[in-house]
C-alpha cells in the first residue's frame, strides 16, 4: 500500500479549501505528499500488491500506522501483510520504490544471501526500524514472486495459473541470487514454452513475449531456448516481404532476417528435390498429394510438415496405401533426412551456434 505523510495538510482552512475545490471540479483528488526538497518521490499504484493480497485474505492484517513525518521511506510502497512485511523481521529490502521487512532466514535458500548473512554488519550501515537496509536494483515484481514462492511453493507453481511473467521473474531472480531450487522449476516451465528439441515446439512457442524471452535467455544463461524462439518468429513471418522489424536489438533482427532467407532457400530446395525422387508415376502422384495436404496443414512451418509426413498416421494411412513399398521407403528416407537436416541447420541459420 502507498503510505504518505499528511501532517503538513492538517490545517482546517486548507481542508475547507480543498473541499470546495473538489466540489467545483467534481473529480477525485489524490492525497498530496509533502516531500523534502532533497527527496525524490516516485508514485506507483497499489494494484500489484493488492492483487496478490486478494489471493491470501487470511494473511492480511490491519494497515500499518502511517510513518512519522520525515521518514525516508514515507513515499515507498509498503505492504502490510505477509509474506512481504513481518513486524518481527530483521532485514529491510528497498527495491526501487518498494520496501519489504523480512526475516533474514527466509532468504537462506539463496547462496548469495546465505554467504552475506555470515559476514558481520559493517559499522555505520543504514538502518530503519532497527533493521539493516539493503538497496537492490531489481524489479519489485520479481521479489514479490520470490517471496510468494518461499511462502507456498506448491501453490505458486500451479500450471493452470503460471504466466510467462511469473516464469521470467522467477528465472531472473533465481539466477542472479543463486537459488537453485526455484531456478530448476522455472527452467522446466520455460522449456514447456520453448523446448530444447525443435521437434517438440508447439503453439505455446508462438508467444507474444518472444522478444523479451530472447533477452531473458541471455540474462538467465538459457541459450538452448533461442533456436525455438527465432524459428517460431521466422515461421510467422517467412512469407512477408519486406520482413518486418520485430526485434529492438539490431543484431538479433539481422539474425532473424538471415534465418528467414535461409529457410526460404531450404524450402525451395526441398520442393525441387521431391520432383527428382525416382518413384513410379502413380506413386509420385500420391506422394505429391500427400505433400500438398501436409503443407496445407502446416503452412510455413516446414519442420512440422516433415514431422507429420514421417509420423502422422492420420495423414499417411490412406494415401500411402496406394504407394508401392519401394517408393514408400524412398519417400520416408527422404523426408526423415530433410527433417533432421533442418533441425541441424536452424541454429546455424540464425547464427546461434556461437552465442554463449
N, C-alpha and C positions, 0 to 999 in steps of 0.2 A: 504494500500500500504506500501511497505518496504521503509523507508526513511533512508539514510545513510549520514554521513559526508564525503565530497570528498575533503575538503580543503587541506588535507595532501598530496593528489596526484595531485596537480595542476601544478607541475613543468613541463615545456615544454620538458626537456630532458627525464624525466621519461615517459611522454606521448609518445614520439617518440619510446622509448624502448619497451613499451607495444604494440605499433602499429606493430613494426617489429615482436615481439613475436607472435601476433595474426596471422600475415600473414604466419609465418612458420608453426604453428600447425593447422591452418585452423579450429579452434574451437571457439565457442563463449566464451567470458570472462565475468564472473560475476563481477559487480562492487565491488571493495575492500572496506573494512571498517577499519577506524582507531579506535582502542579501547584502552582506558587507561588500564594500567596493572591491575588495581583493578576491571575493568568492566568485566562482563561475558556476551557475546553476543550470542544469540541463533538465528540461521537463520530459518525462516519459509517462505513458499511461500505465494503468494497473492491469490491463487486460490479461497479459500472460500470467501474472501472479494469481489473479482471481480465478482465471480459468482452471489453473492447476488446483486451487483450493477447493473448487466445486467437487472434485473427484475424491476429496478427503474431508468431508464435512465434520467428522468426529474429531479431527485434529485441530480444527480452527478454535482459537482462543479469543478472548476479548482483545480488542485492538490495543496496541501499545500506547502508553502515555506519550503525549506529544513531547518531543525533546525540548530542552531549555533553549531559550533564545541564544543564539551564538554558537550552537552545536555545529561542529564542522561537517556533520553528515545529515543536517536537517532537511536537505533537499533530495536525499537519496531514496530510492525505492527500498523500503524496509518491510519485509513480510512479517506478519505477526503470528505465524503458525509453523508447526513442524512440517517438513524437515529443514526449513530454511532459517529458523530462528529459535534458539534454545536459551532460556533465561540463565541456565547454569553452564552455558558454553564458555570455552576458554580461548577462542580464536575468532577474530573479526576478519572476514574477507570482504574487500572492496573490489567489485568487478564492474568497471566502467561507472554506471550510475546506480548500481545495486549494492546493497550491503547485507551480508549474512553473518549471523553469530552461530558458530558451530562448536561442537566438541571435537577437539583435535583427533581423538581416537577414531572418529568416523572416517578420517582420511588415511587410515593405516593401510587401506587397500592400494594406495599409490606408493610405488617405490620412491618417488621423488619426495613426497611429503613425509614418508616414513624416515628417510635419511635426515630431512630437515629438522624433525622434532627431536632427534637425538643430539642436536647441537644446542649449546647454551645460547639463550637470547642475548644479543649484544646490548650493552648499556646504551641508554638514550633512545631506544627504539620507540616508535609511535605507539601509543596505547589509547584505547577507547573503551569506556565502561570496565576498566580494569583488565582488558584483554589486549594482547599484541595485535596490531593491524597489519594485514598483508594485502598489498595492492596488486591486482592481476589484470593483464591486458587481454582477457578472453571475452567471449560472448556470454552475457548473463544467462541466456537461454541454455547454453551448454552446461553451465554449472547447475542450473535447475534440473536438467536431465540427469547429471551425475548424482545429485542428492536424492532425486526420486529413485534412481536405481539402487543406491545404498539403502534407502528406506524400505523398498519392497521390490527386489529384483525379479521375482516371478511375475508379479502383476505388470511390471514395466515392459517385459518382452512379450506381451500377448500379440501374436502375429496378426490378429484381425484388426489391431489398432495401430501397429507400428507404422510410422510415416518415414519418408526419406529424411525429413528434417531431424527426426529423433535419431535415426541411424547416423547421419552425418555429424551431428553434435556429439554423439557418444564416441565416434571414431576420433574426432579432433581432440577431445579432452583426454580420452584414454591413451592416445598415442603420445600426446605432449607430456602427460604426468605419469606415464608408465603404469597403467592399470591393466594388467594382462587379462584378468577375468572379464572385465567389461569389453575390452577390445576384441577378445575371442568371439564373443556373441555378436558384436556389431559387425565384425568381418563376415561372419556367417550370413547375416541378413543382407549385407551389401552384395555378397556373391549370389544371393537369390535374385537380385535385380540384374547384375552384370556378371555372369558366371565366368569362371576361368576358361571353360570349354565353349568355343563358339557354337558347337552343336546344341548346347543347352540354352541358347538365347531364346527368350520368349517375349510375350507382349510387354512385360514389365520393363524390358530394356529400352523401350521407346518412351522413356520418362521425360517430362519437361525439364528435369533437373540435370540433364546431361552436361551442360556447360559447367555448372558448379561442381559436378561429380569429377570432372577432369582435374580441377584444382584440388579437390578432396583427395583424389588418388595419389597425387604427388605429396600433399601435406601429410598423409597418413601412411605413406610407404606401401601403396597398393597398386603397383604398375600393372598387375595382371588383369585388372578390370578395364584398362584403357582400350584394348582391341575391341571388346564388345561395345563400348561406348561409341568409338569412332565408326565402327561398322554399322551400328544402328542408325547413326546420323546419315551415313552415306546411302543406306537403303532408302531412307525417306526422301532424299534429295538427288538421287542419282540421275533422274531424267530432267532435272531443271537446268536451264541454260539461259543466262549465266547462273553459276552456282551461287546461292545467296551467302552473305556473310552471317555465319551462325555463331562464331566464337570470337570473343573480345581479344584473346591472345593471338597476335598475328602469326606466330609460329604454328600454333595449333590450327588456325584457319588454313594456312598453307598446307599443312599435313592432310587436312580433310580434303582439300581440293585435289591434291596429288593422288590421294587414295581413291577418290571418285573416278578420276581419269583412268587409273589402273584397273578399277573394277569394270568400267565400261569396255576396256580392251579385252579383259579376261572373258567377259560375257560374249563378246563378238567372236573371239577365238573358239569358245566352246560351241557356239551355234554353227560355226563353219566346220568344226571337226565332226559334228553329228552326221552331216551330209556325206562325209568321206568314210564312214564306217562301212565295211564290206558285208552288208546284210542282204538277205533276199529282198526282192522287190516288194512282196506283200508284207514282209516283216518290217521293212523301212517305213511303210505307210502306217502301220500300227504304232511303231516307236514314235513317229512324228506326231501322231495323235496324242500319245501319252505325254510327250514333252509340252504340247500345246496346253493340255489340261493342267499340268504341273505349274507351268509359268503363269497361267491364268489365276491359279490359287495363290501363288507366292508373290506375284507382282515383281518388284525389283529385288526381292530377297532371294537371290540365286542360291545361296547356301541352303536355305530351307527347301527350295525346289529340288536340289540334288539329294538332300536327305530323304524327301518323300519318294523320289524315284528309286532310291535304294531300299527303303524300309516300309513304305506305306502300303499295307495290304489293300486298303480301301482304294488307293489309286491304281495299283498294279494288277490286282487279281483278274479283272475281266479282260483288260486289253492284252496282257501278256500271255493269255491262253492261246492267242492266235499267232504267237511268235514261236518259231522253232527253238529247240534247246540251244543250238549253236549260236543263233543270233541273240537269244536271251542272255547267255553267258557273256557274249561280246559286249552287249549293251551294259550289263551290270558292271563289268570290269571298267568300262569307260566312265560311267557315272561315278563309281567308287573312287577312281583315281582322280577325277576332276574335283570331287568334293574335298578330298584330303589335300590336294594341291592348293586349293583355295584357302583352306584353313592355315596351311603353312605360309601362304603369301600375304594374308591380310595384315599381320603385324609389320611386315616389310613395306607393304603398300602405303601404310600410314606412318612409316619411319619411326616405329615404336620400339624396335628391337634394341636400340642403343640408349633408350630412356631408362634411367635408374629410378 
